[in-house]
Amino acid sequence: QRELDAFLTREQANAKLHTTIHNLTTMCWDKCITSTPSNKFSSAEASCLTNCVDRFLDTSLFLIKSLQNRRESE
């Protein structure tokens, strides 16, 4: 039973990660890619994608830390 629980927990975490990556990809793609993609992103598109991902990760870390602090103070 413990092995099954551990397996399910890992699979749920994996699914959550894939969902986050999908959402991040969709959000940043829609925001940054304004023309038909070619073999290479323009410098503006590459910069936008980098900044979008960085801001998404910064925001996610901020929210996680805020929730942890809130739990610890309760």
C-alpha positions as CSV (number, residue, x, y, z in Angstrom):
1,Q,0.0,0.0,0.0
2,R,2.8,2.4,0.8
3,E,4.5,1.8,-2.5
4,L,1.2,2.5,-4.3
5,D,0.7,5.7,-2.3
6,A,4.3,6.8,-3.1
7,F,3.8,6.0,-6.8
8,L,0.5,7.9,-7.0
9,T,2.1,10.9,-5.2
10,R,4.9,10.9,-7.7
11,E,2.5,10.6,-10.6
12,Q,0.4,13.5,-9.3
13,A,3.4,15.7,-8.9
14,N,4.5,14.8,-12.5
15,A,1.1,15.6,-13.9
16,K,1.1,18.9,-12.0
17,L,4.5,19.8,-13.5
18,H,3.3,18.9,-17.0
19,T,0.3,21.1,-16.5
20,T,2.4,24.0,-15.3
21,I,4.8,23.7,-18.2
22,H,1.8,23.6,-20.7
23,N,0.3,26.7,-19.1
24,L,3.6,28.5,-19.1
25,T,4.2,27.6,-22.8
26,T,0.8,28.7,-23.9
27,M,0.9,31.9,-22.0
28,C,4.4,33.0,-23.1
29,W,3.8,31.8,-26.7
30,D,0.6,33.8,-27.0
31,K,2.2,36.9,-25.5
32,C,5.6,36.8,-27.3
33,I,5.1,35.2,-30.7
34,T,3.3,37.7,-32.8
35,S,4.3,36.5,-36.3
36,T,4.4,33.2,-38.1
37,P,7.4,31.3,-36.5
38,S,10.3,30.5,-38.7
39,N,13.5,28.5,-38.0
40,K,14.6,30.9,-35.4
41,F,13.0,33.4,-33.0
42,S,13.7,37.1,-33.6
43,S,15.8,38.7,-30.9
44,A,12.6,40.5,-29.6
45,E,10.7,37.2,-29.4
46,A,13.6,35.4,-27.7
47,S,13.9,38.2,-25.1
48,C,10.2,38.3,-24.5
49,L,10.1,34.5,-24.0
50,T,13.0,34.6,-21.6
51,N,11.4,37.5,-19.6
52,C,8.0,35.8,-19.6
53,V,9.4,32.5,-18.2
54,D,11.5,34.4,-15.6
55,R,8.6,36.4,-14.4
56,F,6.4,33.3,-14.3
57,L,8.9,31.5,-12.2
58,D,9.5,34.5,-9.9
59,T,5.8,34.8,-9.3
60,S,5.4,31.1,-8.6
61,L,8.2,31.1,-6.1
62,F,6.8,34.2,-4.4
63,L,3.4,32.6,-4.1
64,I,4.9,29.4,-2.7
65,K,6.9,31.3,-0.1
66,S,3.9,33.4,0.8
67,L,1.8,30.3,1.4
68,Q,4.6,28.6,3.4
69,N,4.9,31.7,5.6
70,R,1.2,31.8,6.1
71,R,1.0,28.1,7.1
72,E,3.9,28.6,9.5
73,S,2.3,31.6,11.2
74,E,-1.0,29.8,11.8
